[in-house]
Amino acid sequence: MTAPTPSSSPSSPAAQPGLDAAPPAVSFWQALAFWLKLGFISFGGPAGQIAIMHRELVERRRWISERRFLHALNYCMVLPGPEAQQLATYIGWLMHRTRGGIVAGGLFVLPSLLILIGLSWVYIAFGQVPLVAGLFYGIKPAVTAIVVQAAHRIGTRALKNSWLWAIAAASFVAIFALHAPFPAIVAGAALVGWIGGRVAPDRFQAGGHGPSQAGHGPALIDDDTPIPPHAQFAWPRLARVVLIGALLWVLPMGVLVATQGWQAPLTQMGWFFTKAALLTFGGAYAVLPYVYQGAVGHYGWLTPTQMIDGLALGETTPGPLIMVVAFVGFVGGHVKALFGPEAQFLAGAVAACVVTWFTFLPSFLFILAGGPLVERTRDHIRYTAPLTAITAAVVGVIVNLALFFGWHVLWPQGWGGPFDAVSALIALGAAVALMRFQRNVIQVIGVCALVGWGVKVLGA
């Protein structure tokens, strides 16, 4: 399956071919150029990245129809791991087989990894300098506002009726008040969706505008486009993908155990982030509390303040927000001087690469192994209804995360400490800029950083 040639302007004829025909096909290498570009422009966290892909792939380039885009998104939302990166992997796989999925998903991650290794070193080396500390003081409230905006944007898309609102509210109560684990929330939402798909199927229909694409014209992969041969389900193919995936995990883990030992930090990082990749649901915003609990509370690889600073760096770089794990790995490897005091940068860079490998490997396997099943079930409400319900539950999980970060930013010393009114004002201003005036994430973070610098440095 192929895709249309990228173009320079959304309004150009190449970018907007005739609406009465599907766009022209392009080669794998032309698609690769787009995925590389996406890796450098995918700012704004999962909500922003999904919006970018929707605008580029559904509206502008018409690589895939709205209905099939949303069906793939719902599948990615139910998976543990970064849903935006998985969505790119899914579309790349659907278009250009396994290599297309690997390239699309890999290029979504690699630019961010390289940038974060550099920024993490700058943070370690100069983080206590008043200038840098002031910038981060302003960025942290902005991050809280960004998470709130993400909950609003995803909720607007997902919560189409009172049933889905009720699922979102119940998931929030379950995680906030009852401290229910993520897998239990996802399983409960899937059960409700499964029942609801039979009792009230109209309440659990996935979104979509039908073949007309709401005026966008037919897509290259349209609603009625047959499933390509490589996306057809087959047991031998599934077994082959699972076997290769197992080897890609066992071999590097075996090397770590043999050279470092099981209790060594690098090995434990690989093991912990494997669990994070497999056991945490709801995308990047939902996985962060689990990472915080393990990396800060259990292993002590970094401090609570460093974790929030890492999230701020993740928000200001392209790529999945869960790339904050690269920051966690770098700080942990650097501070613990895994290779000796003379090679701290090398230790940090290696640790960042290790945690990135074990965090993202399952994401590729979920798509390459599960994609054929998803394609086969896209027209069956009994399969799509649970995914729709899970998408609604994720909204409640993200709201909980917003409160989690708000508490650490507004009461930096805990409930017994003073309320940070300045941070509250910065957060409020950031929220207004994002949600009322539709400013982009980088602009908001930049202004908030300058405000924080002014408060901490000029006001000192």
Buried (B, 14 or more C-beta within 10 A) or exposed (E): BBBBBBBEEEEEEBBBBEEEEBBEEBEBEBBBBBBBEBBBEBBBBBBBBBBBBBEBBBBBBBBBBBBBBBBBBBBBBBBBBBBBBBBBBBBBBBBBBBEBBBBBBBBBBBBBBBBBBEBBBEBBEEBEEEEBBBBBBBBBBBBBBBBBBBBBBBBEBBBBEEBBBEBBBBBBEBBBEEEBBBEEBBBBBBEBBBBBBEEEEEBBBBBBBEBEBEEBBBBBBBBEBEBBEBBEBEEEBBEEBEEEBEEBBEEBBEEBBEEBEEEBBBBBBBBBBBEBBBEBBBBBBBBBBBBBEBBBEEBEBBEEBBBBBBBBBBBBBBBBBBBBBBBBBBBBBBBBEBBEEEBBBBBBBBBBBBBBBBBBBBBBBBBBBBBBEBBBBBEEBEBBBBBBBBBBBBBBBBBBBBBBBBEBBBBBEEEEEEEBEBBBEBBEBBBEBBBEEEBEBBEBBBBBBEBBBEBBBEEE
